[in-house]
Amino acid sequence: MRCSVIELKDVNYGYGGADLLVGASLSLGAGSFHFLTGPSGAGKTTLLKLCYRELQASSGRITLFGQDARDMGRDDVSDLRRRVGVVHQDCQFLDHLSLAENVALPLLVSGRASDPGNLKELLGWVGLGDQAGALPAELSGGERQRAALARAVIMSPDVVIADEPTGNVDWEMSQRLLQLLIELNRMGKTIIIATHDMNLIRAAKAQVSARVVRIKDRRLQIAGADL
């Protein structure tokens, strides 16, 4: 049985006095692969933010790498952010920095000296070795998403969270991004992807043991095998 790296138990969260998530319980085992789906506005991004302590639950318990999220101080949160890489839905870059400099920013912020060899290898892995010196404005949507993934994993996190990573790219690029995430999972990383794309989920389930969690009527449901 895999130990849980992220666990939510009876978690509630709401905005402006209205509940968005009610009684949410979820366990992400080390090395597991999860999809999170549901209609727009259902709370997918909110649930992901709870998983890396960008938000705190209104009630219930969230355990992150064995520690209660409510007991985490600033240093604990900093450590957590090194162990959880996030690919945001709207990936933002500093326009005056090159692609390589943007990808390396987490190393700079954490005070770790960047290893040019490792950075070059990482950019090659996501297929952006030739664009290392390009500015963000010169990148296509697919290149930006792959750069965002490279930035999310440069600290060698245990968990990779991706919020609609294929929402603004074509099917071919969606498949390319999916393969990179599957490779990370085969390296032992825990993966959770929020997506509307049922075809993407079916493509993944043909290759990895992926669990599908759906948000419906403010509650989490484990989707059936008919996807």
KEKE-3310 file (N, C-alpha, C; in steps of 0.2 Angstrom, whole numbers, plus 5000, padded with zeros to 4 digits):
npx = (5004:5003:5010:5002:5005:4999:4984:4967:4954:4937:4935:4930:4927:4924:4919:4915:4905:4898:4898:4910:4917:4912:4914:4926:4936:4951:4965:4982:4993:5010:5019:5007:4994:4983:4968:4958:4942:4928:4914:4917:4921:4918:4927:4939:4952:4953:4953:4966:4974:4972:4979:4993:4994:4991:4979:4969:4959:4942:4936:4939:4953:4969:4983:5000:5013:5014:5012:5001:4992:4988:4997:5008:5022:5031:5043:5040:5031:5039:5047:5038:5034:5045:5044:5033:5028:5021:5011:5003:4987:4986:5000:5013:5027:5042:5044:5056:5066:5075:5069:5076:5081:5069:5064:5074:5072:5065:5076:5085:5077:5077:5090:5098:5112:5112:5114:5121:5122:5112:5101:5101:5099:5086:5079:5081:5074:5061:5060:5064:5077:5083:5077:5082:5087:5076:5064:5049:5038:5041:5037:5027:5010:5011:5025:5026:5019:5026:5038:5033:5031:5044:5049:5042:5047:5060:5066:5066:5053:5042:5029:5019:5008:4996:4987:4974:4984:4983:4974:4975:4981:4984:4978:4989:5000:4994:4995:5009:5013:5006:5013:5026:5022:5018:5030:5036:5029:5032:5045:5043:5036:5022:5007:4995:4982:4972:4958:4947:4946:4941:4946:4959:4961:4957:4967:4978:4974:4976:4989:4994:4991:4978:4969:4953:4945:4930:4923:4907:4892:4898:4905:4917:4919:4923:4927:4919:4924:4921:4926)
npy = (4994:5011:5025:5040:5055:5067:5071:5074:5076:5076:5089:5106:5120:5137:5152:5169:5165:5155:5138:5130:5118:5103:5092:5085:5072:5064:5055:5055:5044:5040:5041:5039:5042:5054:5061:5076:5081:5090:5102:5119:5131:5122:5120:5115:5121:5127:5116:5110:5121:5119:5108:5112:5121:5134:5139:5138:5126:5128:5120:5103:5092:5093:5085:5086:5078:5071:5081:5092:5104:5115:5117:5122:5132:5147:5142:5129:5129:5134:5123:5114:5119:5116:5103:5101:5103:5115:5117:5130:5136:5147:5151:5161:5171:5180:5194:5200:5191:5177:5161:5150:5157:5160:5147:5143:5151:5146:5139:5150:5158:5150:5150:5140:5136:5137:5123:5123:5112:5103:5111:5113:5099:5097:5106:5101:5089:5093:5097:5109:5114:5121:5133:5140:5153:5161:5174:5175:5181:5176:5163:5149:5144:5130:5129:5137:5130:5119:5124:5129:5117:5112:5122:5119:5107:5108:5108:5095:5089:5080:5079:5083:5095:5099:5111:5111:5109:5107:5115:5125:5121:5111:5095:5086:5093:5092:5078:5077:5084:5076:5064:5068:5070:5057:5051:5057:5052:5038:5039:5040:5050:5058:5062:5074:5080:5093:5093:5096:5088:5073:5064:5065:5060:5047:5043:5043:5033:5022:5019:5021:5018:5026:5036:5043:5058:5066:5082:5086:5094:5100:5090:5077:5064:5047:5043:5031:5016:5018:5028)
npz = (5000:4995:5004:5009:5001:5000:5009:5011:5022:5025:5020:5020:5010:5005:4997:5001:5010:5004:5001:4992:4991:4999:5012:5007:5003:5000:4995:4990:4985:4986:4971:4963:4950:4946:4939:4939:4937:4931:4930:4923:4936:4946:4956:4954:4953:4965:4974:4970:4974:4988:4990:4989:4999:4995:4998:5013:5021:5026:5035:5042:5038:5032:5026:5023:5016:5028:5038:5047:5038:5044:5054:5049:5047:5040:5036:5034:5024:5014:5012:5008:4995:4988:4986:4979:4963:4953:4939:4932:4927:4919:4913:4919:4914:4916:4906:4902:4904:4898:4891:4897:4908:4915:4918:4927:4938:4950:4956:4959:4967:4978:4982:4978:4968:4951:4940:4925:4916:4920:4918:4904:4901:4906:4898:4886:4888:4888:4875:4871:4869:4859:4860:4871:4873:4869:4871:4882:4874:4862:4861:4857:4861:4865:4868:4878:4888:4890:4894:4906:4913:4914:4922:4934:4938:4940:4953:4956:4962:4973:4970:4956:4951:4939:4932:4921:4910:4896:4890:4881:4870:4855:4850:4847:4854:4866:4868:4868:4880:4889:4888:4894:4907:4910:4909:4920:4931:4929:4934:4947:4952:4960:4952:4948:4938:4933:4922:4908:4898:4891:4882:4883:4896:4894:4885:4893:4903:4895:4896:4909:4926:4931:4942:4942:4948:4951:4953:4958:4961:4972:4979:4980:4969:4965:4949:4938:4928:4915:4908)
capx = (5000:5007:5009:4999:5009:4994:4978:4961:4948:4931:4937:4925:4930:4919:4920:4910:4900:4895:4902:4912:4918:4909:4916:4930:4941:4956:4972:4986:4998:5017:5019:5001:4992:4976:4965:4953:4938:4922:4912:4920:4918:4916:4932:4945:4958:4953:4956:4973:4977:4972:4985:4999:4993:4990:4973:4968:4952:4938:4936:4942:4960:4973:4990:5004:5019:5013:5011:4995:4993:4986:5002:5014:5025:5033:5048:5037:5028:5044:5050:5033:5034:5051:5042:5027:5029:5014:5010:4997:4983:4989:5008:5016:5034:5045:5045:5063:5071:5075:5066:5081:5081:5063:5064:5079:5070:5065:5083:5087:5073:5078:5097:5102:5116:5110:5119:5120:5121:5105:5096:5101:5096:5079:5076:5081:5069:5054:5060:5065:5084:5085:5074:5084:5088:5071:5060:5042:5034:5043:5036:5020:5007:5014:5031:5025:5016:5032:5043:5030:5032:5051:5050:5039:5050:5067:5068:5065:5048:5039:5022:5018:5001:4995:4980:4972:4990:4983:4968:4976:4985:4980:4978:4996:5004:4992:4998:5016:5013:5004:5019:5030:5019:5018:5037:5038:5026:5036:5051:5040:5032:5015:5004:4988:4980:4965:4957:4940:4947:4940:4950:4966:4961:4957:4973:4982:4972:4978:4996:4996:4985:4976:4962:4949:4941:4926:4919:4900:4888:4902:4908:4922:4917:4928:4923:4919:4929:4918:4929)
capy = (5000:5017:5030:5046:5061:5072:5068:5078:5072:5080:5096:5111:5127:5142:5159:5173:5162:5150:5132:5127:5111:5100:5085:5083:5067:5062:5053:5054:5040:5041:5038:5038:5047:5056:5066:5079:5084:5093:5108:5125:5134:5117:5120:5111:5125:5128:5109:5110:5125:5116:5103:5114:5126:5141:5140:5134:5123:5131:5115:5097:5091:5092:5082:5087:5074:5069:5087:5095:5110:5121:5118:5123:5139:5149:5138:5122:5130:5134:5116:5111:5122:5113:5096:5101:5108:5117:5120:5134:5136:5153:5151:5167:5172:5187:5195:5202:5185:5171:5155:5147:5161:5159:5140:5142:5155:5143:5138:5157:5160:5145:5150:5135:5138:5133:5119:5124:5105:5100:5115:5111:5093:5098:5110:5096:5084:5095:5099:5117:5115:5126:5140:5142:5160:5165:5178:5172:5183:5173:5156:5147:5141:5123:5130:5140:5125:5114:5128:5129:5111:5112:5126:5116:5101:5109:5107:5088:5089:5073:5079:5088:5097:5103:5114:5112:5110:5106:5118:5130:5118:5107:5088:5084:5095:5089:5071:5078:5086:5070:5059:5070:5069:5050:5049:5059:5047:5032:5041:5039:5056:5059:5067:5076:5084:5095:5094:5095:5084:5066:5060:5065:5055:5040:5041:5041:5027:5016:5019:5021:5016:5033:5037:5049:5061:5071:5086:5086:5096:5102:5085:5073:5057:5043:5041:5024:5014:5019:5034)
capz = (5000:4995:5009:5006:5002:5001:5011:5013:5025:5026:5020:5017:5008:5002:4995:5002:5014:5001:5001:4985:4992:5005:5014:5002:5006:4994:4997:4984:4987:4983:4964:4960:4945:4947:4936:4943:4932:4933:4926:4925:4942:4951:4962:4953:4954:4972:4977:4969:4979:4995:4990:4990:5004:4993:5002:5019:5022:5031:5041:5040:5039:5026:5028:5017:5018:5035:5042:5047:5035:5049:5059:5045:5047:5034:5033:5032:5018:5009:5011:5004:4988:4984:4985:4975:4957:4950:4932:4933:4921:4915:4915:4919:4914:4916:4899:4900:4905:4893:4893:4902:4915:4918:4920:4932:4943:4957:4959:4961:4973:4984:4984:4975:4962:4945:4936:4918:4913:4922:4915:4897:4900:4907:4892:4880:4889:4886:4868:4871:4870:4854:4862:4878:4873:4867:4876:4882:4869:4855:4862:4855:4867:4867:4870:4885:4893:4891:4898:4913:4916:4915:4928:4939:4940:4941:4959:4957:4967:4974:4967:4951:4950:4933:4931:4914:4906:4889:4889:4876:4865:4850:4852:4846:4859:4872:4869:4870:4887:4893:4888:4898:4914:4911:4911:4927:4935:4929:4938:4954:4955:4961:4947:4948:4933:4932:4915:4905:4891:4893:4877:4887:4902:4891:4882:4899:4906:4891:4897:4916:4931:4933:4945:4940:4953:4948:4957:4956:4967:4978:4982:4976:4967:4961:4943:4936:4923:4909:4904)
cpx = (5004:5005:5007:5004:5005:4987:4973:4956:4943:4932:4932:4929:4925:4922:4914:4904:4896:4900:4903:4914:4916:4912:4921:4936:4945:4962:4976:4992:5005:5017:5013:4999:4985:4974:4959:4949:4932:4920:4916:4916:4916:4921:4938:4952:4959:4956:4963:4977:4977:4978:4992:4999:4993:4983:4973:4961:4948:4937:4938:4949:4964:4980:4994:5011:5019:5012:5004:4996:4992:4992:5009:5016:5028:5039:5046:5034:5033:5047:5045:5033:5040:5049:5036:5028:5022:5015:5003:4993:4985:4996:5010:5024:5036:5047:5052:5068:5070:5071:5070:5081:5075:5062:5068:5077:5069:5071:5086:5084:5075:5086:5101:5106:5113:5115:5117:5119:5114:5100:5096:5098:5089:5076:5076:5075:5062:5054:5061:5073:5086:5082:5076:5085:5082:5067:5053:5038:5035:5040:5028:5017:5009:5021:5031:5023:5022:5037:5040:5031:5039:5052:5047:5043:5058:5070:5067:5059:5046:5033:5022:5010:5001:4988:4978:4979:4989:4977:4969:4980:4981:4982:4985:5000:5001:4995:5006:5017:5011:5010:5024:5028:5019:5025:5039:5035:5030:5043:5049:5037:5025:5012:4997:4986:4973:4963:4949:4940:4947:4944:4957:4966:4961:4963:4978:4981:4974:4986:4998:4990:4983:4969:4959:4944:4937:4923:4912:4896:4892:4906:4912:4919:4922:4924:4924:4924:4927:4921:4933)
cpy = (5006:5022:5036:5052:5068:5069:5074:5074:5077:5087:5100:5117:5131:5149:5163:5170:5157:5144:5131:5120:5108:5093:5081:5078:5064:5060:5051:5050:5042:5038:5037:5044:5048:5061:5069:5083:5086:5099:5114:5128:5129:5117:5116:5115:5126:5121:5109:5115:5123:5111:5105:5121:5133:5144:5136:5132:5127:5126:5108:5097:5090:5090:5082:5084:5073:5075:5090:5102:5116:5122:5121:5131:5141:5145:5131:5123:5131:5128:5113:5113:5119:5106:5095:5106:5109:5120:5124:5135:5142:5154:5158:5167:5179:5189:5197:5197:5180:5165:5151:5150:5160:5152:5139:5146:5152:5141:5145:5159:5156:5146:5145:5137:5133:5129:5119:5117:5102:5104:5114:5104:5093:5101:5105:5091:5086:5098:5106:5119:5121:5133:5143:5150:5164:5168:5175:5174:5179:5165:5155:5145:5135:5124:5133:5135:5120:5118:5129:5123:5110:5116:5123:5110:5102:5108:5100:5087:5081:5073:5084:5089:5101:5105:5116:5113:5110:5110:5123:5128:5113:5100:5085:5086:5093:5082:5072:5079:5080:5065:5061:5069:5061:5048:5051:5054:5040:5033:5041:5045:5055:5064:5068:5081:5086:5096:5093:5089:5076:5062:5060:5060:5048:5038:5040:5035:5021:5015:5018:5020:5023:5033:5043:5051:5066:5076:5087:5088:5097:5096:5081:5066:5053:5041:5034:5022:5015:5025:5032)
cpz = (5000:5001:5005:5007:5003:5003:5013:5016:5028:5026:5017:5015:5004:5001:4997:5006:5011:5000:4993:4985:4999:5006:5009:5005:5000:4997:4990:4987:4983:4976:4961:4954:4945:4942:4940:4937:4935:4929:4928:4931:4947:4957:4960:4955:4962:4976:4976:4974:4986:4995:4991:4995:5001:4997:5008:5019:5027:5037:5038:5041:5033:5029:5022:5019:5026:5040:5041:5043:5039:5054:5055:5045:5041:5031:5031:5025:5012:5007:5006:4997:4984:4983:4981:4969:4954:4943:4932:4926:4916:4917:4914:4918:4915:4909:4897:4901:4899:4895:4898:4908:4918:4921:4926:4938:4950:4960:4962:4967:4979:4986:4982:4968:4956:4941:4929:4914:4914:4919:4908:4896:4901:4901:4886:4881:4887:4879:4867:4871:4865:4856:4869:4878:4871:4873:4876:4876:4862:4855:4860:4862:4870:4870:4877:4890:4894:4895:4906:4917:4918:4922:4934:4942:4941:4948:4961:4963:4967:4970:4962:4950:4944:4932:4924:4909:4898:4886:4883:4870:4861:4853:4852:4852:4866:4874:4871:4877:4891:4894:4893:4906:4915:4913:4918:4932:4935:4933:4946:4957:4955:4956:4948:4943:4933:4924:4913:4900:4893:4888:4880:4892:4899:4888:4888:4902:4902:4893:4905:4920:4934:4936:4943:4946:4950:4954:4954:4962:4973:4981:4977:4975:4964:4955:4941:4930:4916:4905:4898)
residu = (MET:ARG:CYS:SER:VAL:ILE:GLU:LEU:LYS:ASP:VAL:ASN:TYR:GLY:TYR:GLY:GLY:ALA:ASP:LEU:LEU:VAL:GLY:ALA:SER:LEU:SER:LEU:GLY:ALA:GLY:SER:PHE:HIS:PHE:LEU:THR:GLY:PRO:SER:GLY:ALA:GLY:LYS:THR:THR:LEU:LEU:LYS:LEU:CYS:TYR:ARG:GLU:LEU:GLN:ALA:SER:SER:GLY:ARG:ILE:THR:LEU:PHE:GLY:GLN:ASP:ALA:ARG:ASP:MET:GLY:ARG:ASP:ASP:VAL:SER:ASP:LEU:ARG:ARG:ARG:VAL:GLY:VAL:VAL:HIS:GLN:ASP:CYS:GLN:PHE:LEU:ASP:HIS:LEU:SER:LEU:ALA:GLU:ASN:VAL:ALA:LEU:PRO:LEU:LEU:VAL:SER:GLY:ARG:ALA:SER:ASP:PRO:GLY:ASN:LEU:LYS:GLU:LEU:LEU:GLY:TRP:VAL:GLY:LEU:GLY:ASP:GLN:ALA:GLY:ALA:LEU:PRO:ALA:GLU:LEU:SER:GLY:GLY:GLU:ARG:GLN:ARG:ALA:ALA:LEU:ALA:ARG:ALA:VAL:ILE:MET:SER:PRO:ASP:VAL:VAL:ILE:ALA:ASP:GLU:PRO:THR:GLY:ASN:VAL:ASP:TRP:GLU:MET:SER:GLN:ARG:LEU:LEU:GLN:LEU:LEU:ILE:GLU:LEU:ASN:ARG:MET:GLY:LYS:THR:ILE:ILE:ILE:ALA:THR:HIS:ASP:MET:ASN:LEU:ILE:ARG:ALA:ALA:LYS:ALA:GLN:VAL:SER:ALA:ARG:VAL:VAL:ARG:ILE:LYS:ASP:ARG:ARG:LEU:GLN:ILE:ALA:GLY:ALA:ASP:LEU)
# end
